[in-house]
Amino acid sequence: MKKIIALLLALAMVFSLAACTSSQQPAEPAEPAGTDEPTETSDAFVLKACIASEPETIDVSTISSVDGSTYVQHMFENLMKYAPTTEHPAEDANMYMTEVVPGQAASYTVSDDECVYTFKLRDDIFWSDGQPVTANDWVYSWRRLVNPATAADYGYFLDGIVKNAASIQAEEMDPSELGIKAIDDKTLEITLEAPCSYFIEMCAFASLMPLREDVVEGNDSWTDPANIVVNGPYIISEWVHDSYIKMVPNDQYYDAANLGPDEIIWYLSDSETAILSSYQAGEYDFIESFPTDMIESLTASGDCFINPYVGTYYLYLNCDKIPSWKVRAAMTLSVDRDHIVNDVTQGGQTPATGFVASGILDSTGKNFAYGVSELGAVYNWLSKTYPDADLTTYAGKCELAKQLYDEAVADGEWDPNTTVVYNFNTSEAHKAIAEACGHDWQTVLGMTITLENQEWATYTTGLGEHKFGVARLGWIADYNDPVTYLELMVTGNSYNYGLYSDAAFDEAIASAKAMHAGPERDALLYSAEETMFSEGGFPVMPVYYYTNMYCAHKLKNMGYTPMGYFFMQYAQPAE
């Protein structure tokens, strides 16, 4: 039966998006003119944005950041794509995109057992060099993603979902045995391990975009402007590293006639002060980063807007460097999250009470973050194990934190003279949060904390090598299901930087991925998150649930999803 399934992101019922009032591809991509300022076409609509510093990669298979995925979403298109919800029609100043509809696919059908998806591709889809897009382009891309040799951070993404993906990741099977095949050039068949209620959402995700095998295998520098071939609305024409990425319309895209900007220039910076200065000088039309102490004045002036964002800002507590769960629990309890969101970030965030972000729903439509109790997963087990503790107040949490910390020291589980290193990547906000947490740990627990700022590339390398005591990260939902968070803590997951390992937890997640949505699966997932925050656990310290803040100069028809992606391909200047 043919289906077009809406995303389950029911945030539209809770939040509303703040309305923001505020050519042909060249035959030869232009070379940078020896300057860090891009040339512009006169009388053209050139949209200038800054969302992050230099991306680690724009390789579809190996991207792992929201900014990298945003660039990819402008250059590639998947079987499905994000579309505006009916509550916010396209004529609104911004398009609130909480549905997925066919993109490169014309239609799809699902077998009676819900395990086989058959996609029929559009007849009018072409790569930017004029070659037709075929079903084999997804077969190649998905096999490349799960191939251990690719070493993709998202290599686990299809585990337990698409047939044989987990066995391929474990090097027990060859990538050619992945449950995806091209029936013909325009027909793609995907076989799942078990029914998956969010699979169609996954088919819009950046890591599952198609790739041309001859392009990728033919040149190690295939993502360079001179070599890249794309199937989406825009293509890179210039890339001056650490300065800007320029995109122009892909004239082979089926909807090229309706695209907005004649050029999109993505400036690359991580200096929030410099980014805001450029915006205020009229050099940028859109920014996502600015000093937190400017939020109040920017909001008052009508420049700053706050969107819902399904994400959790959290800290890894390295289980090797901080081996006592009581110390990790004490650190989790002793941070004043209300102070952080009210006085540090100041962007409408809410204190996190669990790892799974607010806005992720269980099978009944209930917000998973508060599905068991208003206390949240961080405190549920503690409240039952220490019934005399008052976990509704910061003072009560600090009292239990000191008790647990002292017990760990008395039992020889922790040397109080240990210096804990807290790593964070360059950002004024990350630094301020680190200072707030460090202050609380020193004041409440008497710990010695050293803060270390690192550039992004160095920082991510250190994460992968587990060279930290504490490290910050944020996780934005890839789809609306608790598994998008919980599977990160499975033993051996590429994002399990804190080296947490619990056999019961691993089994619960594996079982949940093989189950139909329903109360039994909900209970298993609620229990799994509670296991994370019980004896032996506390591998992460949730800090707050994200909001998305941005500034824009008079733009309309930008698209936005609560997963943090902005879509500029249909943006227009506002009157």
N, C-alpha and C positions, 0 to 999 in steps of 0.2 A: 504494500500500500504506500503510495506516495505521501511523504510528510514534509512539511516545513515547520520546524519546531522552534518555538520562542525560547530564548534563554530564561532560566528560572530566576534571574536576578530581579527579585521583587523590590529592590531598593526604590524603584520608581514610585512605589506606593508610599514610601517614607520620605524620600528626598525629592526636591525639584532642582533642575539644573538652572543655575543663575544665567539669565540671558546676558550676553556680552554685547553692549552697544559701544561701545567705546569709539602654442606654436609648434612648431614642429621640432623633433629631435634632430640635432645636427648630424650630418653624415660622419664627421670626424669629431669626437668629443674634444672640446677646447682644452688646451693645456693651461695650467695656472700661469698667470702673467708675471710671476716673480714677486708677487705681493700677497699679503694676507687679506686683501680686500677684493671680493669678486666683482667682475664687470657686470653691468646691468643693461638690459635692453630698454631703450626709451619707449615711453607710452605703454609699457607692459605692467601687469599686476605682479609685482615681486613680493612674495610673502617672506619676511625675515623672522626667524624664530631661533630661540636658544633653549634647549631642554636639558643639555648635559655637556660634559666634556667629550673628548675623543672616544668613540665607541671602541670597545675591545675587539669587536668583529661585527661584520654584517653578513657573515656566512649563515645562511638559513639553519644549517644543522648544528652550529656551535654557539649561536647567540644565547644569552641567558639574562640579559638586562632589559628593562622596560624601554630605555632609550634606543638600544640596538633593535629591539622588536618594532618600535615605532618607525624607524627608517625602513626596515624590511616590509612592514605593512604598506608603505607607500610605493614600494618597488615590485612587490610580488602579490599575487592573489591566490587564495586557496580554493578548495572545492566549495566552501561556504565563506560568507563574509558577514561582517557586522553591519546592521542596518538600523535606521531610526525606529524607536518604538512609537506606537500610534499615539501615545500620550504627548509626544513632542514631535509634531510633524516637521517635514523638511523645511517649511517656510519659517520656522522659528529661527531666532538668532543663532542658536546652537542646536545641533542634532544629538539627542540623547540616545545612544545606540546600544540597546539592550536586547536586540533580537539577532539571530543569525538566519540568513536566507541563502539560497544558492548563489555562488559567485562564479567560479569557472565551471561549476556544474550547472547543467540545465535542469536536472531533476535527480531524485534518487528514490529507491525503493528499499524496503526492509523486509527480510524474510519473516515467516510466521514465528520462528523461534527467536527472532530479534538478534540473531548472531551474524547475519550476512547482509551487508549494505552494498547495493549496486548503484553506482553513480553514472549517469549519462552526461558527457561533457557538452558544452556549447559548441556550435559549429563555427563561431566567429572569434575564437581565441587564438592568439598568435604570440610568439616571443617577439621581443623588440627587434630582432634581426629578420623578422618575417616568416620564420619557420612555424608550423602549427604546434600548438601545445597538445600533447598526447597523454594518454593514461600512463604510459611508461615513465613519464616525468615524475609522477608521484611514486611509482614503484621504486625508482632509483633513489629518490630523496628519502623515503621512509626506511629503506634498507640501509642507506648511508647513516641515518640517524642512530639506528639501533646497533650498528656494527661497532663492536668494542674498539676497533682500530681507529675510529673517528674520535674517540675519547670525548664525546659530547656531554656537556653537563646535563642536557635533557635526554640522554640516551635511555634513561629509565622510563620516559614519558609514556610509552606504549606497553610497558610491562603489565601483565595481567589484563590488558585490554585487547590488544590485537594478538591473534593466535601466534604463538611461538616467540613473541618478543622477549619474554623473560629468559627463555632458554638460549636465545641468541646472545643476549647481554651476558649470560653466564658462560658463554663460549661452549655451550653444549650442542648448538646447532649452527648451521650456516645462515647468513643473512638472507640468502635466496629462499629460505623456508618460511620467511615472514608471511603472515596471512594477508597478503595483498598481491593482486595480479591484474594485468591488463587483458581483458577479454578480447578487445580490439582497440584501435587508436582512440576511440571515443567512449569506451566502456571500462570502468574500473570496478573491481570487486574486492571488498575488504571483509575478512572473516574475523570475528571476535572470539575471545575465549569464553565469554559469557555476555548476556545482555548488559548494556551499559547505558544508563539514562542520559549521560552527558557526552556521549561520543560525538554527536553532531556538533556540539560546541567546540570540541577538540579539533574538528575539521576546519575551523577558522583560525587556528592557532599558528603563530609565526613559524615555529619549528617544524611544522608539517607542510610548509609550502612546497610546491614542485621545484625541481631543479633539472637542468639539462645535463645529462651525463657527459656529452662531448665537451661542453663548456667547462665544467668543474674539473674533469680529469685531464683536459687539454692544457691547463695553465694553472700553476700554483697561485698566480696572482689574478685569479678569475674575478675577484670582487673589485679590482681596480676599474676606474672609469673607462679605460681603453678596451677592457675585456668583458665587462659584465653584460649579461643578457638577462632581461627580466620579462615577466608576463603581466605586471601590474600597471597602475596608472602613470607612474613616474620612473625616470631612469637617472642615474648619476651622470652629470656632465663634467663636474669638477670636484676634486677632493684635495684640499690643501690641509694636510694632517695637522691637528691641533689648532686649526683656524676655522674652517668651514667645509660643509658639504653642499654642493649645489645640485638640485634636481630640476629636470625639465620634463614636460609631458612626453609619454611614450605614445607615439602616433599609431602604434599597432594595437593599443588597448581598445577594447570594444566600445567603451564609453568615453573615448578621448574627446569627443565634441562637447561634452558637458563638464569637463574639468574646469576648475577655477583658476588657480594661480598659473601664470605663464612661467614662473620660476618659483621654487621654494629654496631658500638658503637657510640651512641649519648651521648656525654659528656654534662653535665648540668651546665651552668654558666651564670651569667649576668654581669661579670666583663670584660668589653671590653679590658682592658689592659692585663689582665691575659689570655684571649682567644687568643689575637694576639701573646703574648709571647709563648704560647704553640704551636701555628701554626708555628711560626718562628723557634722553636726548633725541628720541625718535628714530634711533638706529635699528631697534628691534620692534616688531609688531606683536610678538608673543614670547613670554618667558614663563618658566615654571619654578625658578629659583630666585630667592631674594632674602635679605637678612630678616630674621624673625622679628626684630625690633621695629621693622617698617610695616608690619602687617596691618596694624591698627590704622595708621595714616593712609596706607594704600587703599584699604577697604573704605574708609571714610570718603576718599576722593573718587570712588567708583572705579578704580583701576584693578582692584584685587577681587577675585571670585573664588568661591570654595565649592568644590564638587564632592559628591560621595566617592569613595574609593575603597574597594574591597581588598584591604591589605593590613598587615600587622608589622609594626616596627618592633624588633626584638633583639636580644643579645644572646649569642652563643656563650654558654659556660662550659669550657673545655673539660670534658669528663676525665681526661688524662692529667691535665694541669691542676684541676680542682676535683680530686677524686672522691671527696666526701659529699654525698647527696645532701647531708644536713647543712653543709656550708653553702652549697648551691641554692638550697631552699631559703636559707637565711639571707643570702644576697637578693633573692627574688622578693622576699617579704619586706626588706628594709628600704627599698627605693620608693620615694614619694612620687607616685605617678601623677597625682593631682597637681603637684607643683610643676612637674614637667609640662603637662598640657596647658595649664593656666598661665604659667609665668615664663616658660622657655619656648615652646613651639607656637603657642597662641594662634593656632589655625583651626580651632573647632574639633581637634582630635579628642577621643575619649580614652580613658585609661583601659588598657587591655587586661582582661581577666582570663584569657586563654590564648592558645596558639592559633586556633582557627579564627579567622577574621570575622568580625561582625558583618552581617550581610550574606554569609554563607547559610543556606537553608537546609533543614532536614527534610525528610520525605513528606512531612505534614505542612511544610511551609513555615515552620518555626525557626527563628534565628538561632542557629546552632550554638553561638557563643553563650547564650543564656538558656539553653534548652533543658539543662538539668536543674540549675538553680541560678538565682541572681548573683550568687558569689562568683560563679564561673569556675572553669576547670582548674585554674591555678590553686584555688582554695578549697575545692570540694573534699578531697581526700584529707587535707590538713584539718578541716573543720570536724571531720568524723574521728580522726585519730587523736586530735587534741581538742576535745569538746569544751574545755574551759577557756580556750583562747578566743578573744574577741577579734574576729577577722573582718569586721565591718568598719573598723577604724584604723587609721595609720598607726596610732599609738599601740593598739592591740597587736597589729602585725609586727611592729618593732619588738614588742615584748617576746613574742614567740620566736622571732628571728634571733634575738640574743640567747634565748634558751637553747635553740638548736645549735648555734655556733659554739656556745660554751660546752655543750655535750660533745661535739666533734673534737674540740681541743682536749677535753678531759679523757676521751676514749682513745687518744692518740691518732685520730683520723686526719688531723690537720695541725700544721705547725703555724702558730699565730705570727711568727716572724717572716712568713712567706710574703714576697712581693708579687702581686698579681698584675700582669701587664694587660691593659685594655687598649686594643687597637681599633682605630676608626679611619675611614677614608676622608679625604679633604672635603670639609664642609663646615661652615660656621655653626649650622644647626647640630650636626653630629658632635662637634666639639663641645657645644653647650650642654648637650644631653650627657656626654661622657663626664663632664665636670660635675653635673648634678648627681649622677649615679656614684661617682667616686667620692663625692662629699658625704653622701648618705652612708656608704659602706665604711668610710673612715670614722664618721661620727657615731653611728649606731653600733658597729661591730668592732671598730678599732683596727680595721684592715689597712694594709699599706698598698696603695694603688698607684701604678705608673701609667700615664696616658701617652699613647704613641700615635701621632698622625702620620698617615702614609698616602701617597698617591695611589690612584685606583689600581693600576697594573701591579704595583708592589703589594698592595693590600690583598687583592684576589689571589695572588700567588701564595701569600702567607696563609690565607684561609684554607686553600687546598692542601697545604703542607701542615696544617694544624699548629702553626707557630703563633699561638696567642693563649692568653688565659681567658680573656673576654673579648668578643668581637661583635660589632653591630652588623645587622643586615635587615632588610625589609623583604617581605614576600607578598606579592600581589597575586590574587587568585588567577589561575589559568582557566578555570571553569568553575561552575557553581556546585561544588560538592566538597565535603570536608576532606576527602582524600587528597585534594590538591595541596593541602597543608600537611596532613598527618604522614603521608608516605615519605616526606622529607626526612623523617626521623627513623626510617627503617634502616637496619644494619646494612652498611655498605652503600647507601644512597649517596650520590655524588654531592649532594647538598648537606649531608650530615657532618658538617665541619666540626661539631663538638664531640664526635665519636660516641654517641649514645648507642647502646645496644641492649635490647630486651626481647627475648625470644617470644614471650606472650604477646607483646606489642606487635612484633613482626607478623605473627600468625593472624592476629586480629585484622591487620590491614590487608593481608593476602586474602583472607576469607571475605572481607567486605567488598573487595574488588570483584569477587566472583558471585556476588549476591544481587538479587533484584532490589531496587529501592523499596523500602518499607520499614515498619517498626522494628523488626528483628535486626536489620542492618543498622538502623539508627542507634539502637542500644549498643551494638558492637562498637560503633565509632565513638559514641559518648564514653564508653568504658575505656577505649584505647587512649583517648586524650587524658582521661583521669590517670591512667597508668603512667603517662609521661610525667605527671606531677604527683607522684607518690614515692614511697621508699625506693631508693635506687635511681630515681629520675631527676627531674629539674635540669634537663640538658639545655633548655633555653629559658630566657626570662622575657616574656612578653611585656612591652612597655606601653604602647598605645595602638589604637586602631586608626589607620590613616584617614585623612581627608586629602583632597587634591587641590592645591592652591595655584592659581595662575594669574597673570596680568595680560591683558590684550588691548590693543588700540583698534577699536571700531572694526571688528571682524564679525561676519555672520556666516552661517552654514559650516562652521567647524563641527566635526563629529567627535563624540567622546564616549568611551565606555568606562564603567566603574572598575575595569581592570587596569585603568591608567593610560590607555592609548588615546592620543588625539589624532584625528584624521583631518588633514588639511586639503585633501584633493578637490573638495568642492567649496572651499572657503571663498568668500567674496568680501570686498570692502563694504562696510556698513555705511548707510547714508549719514 
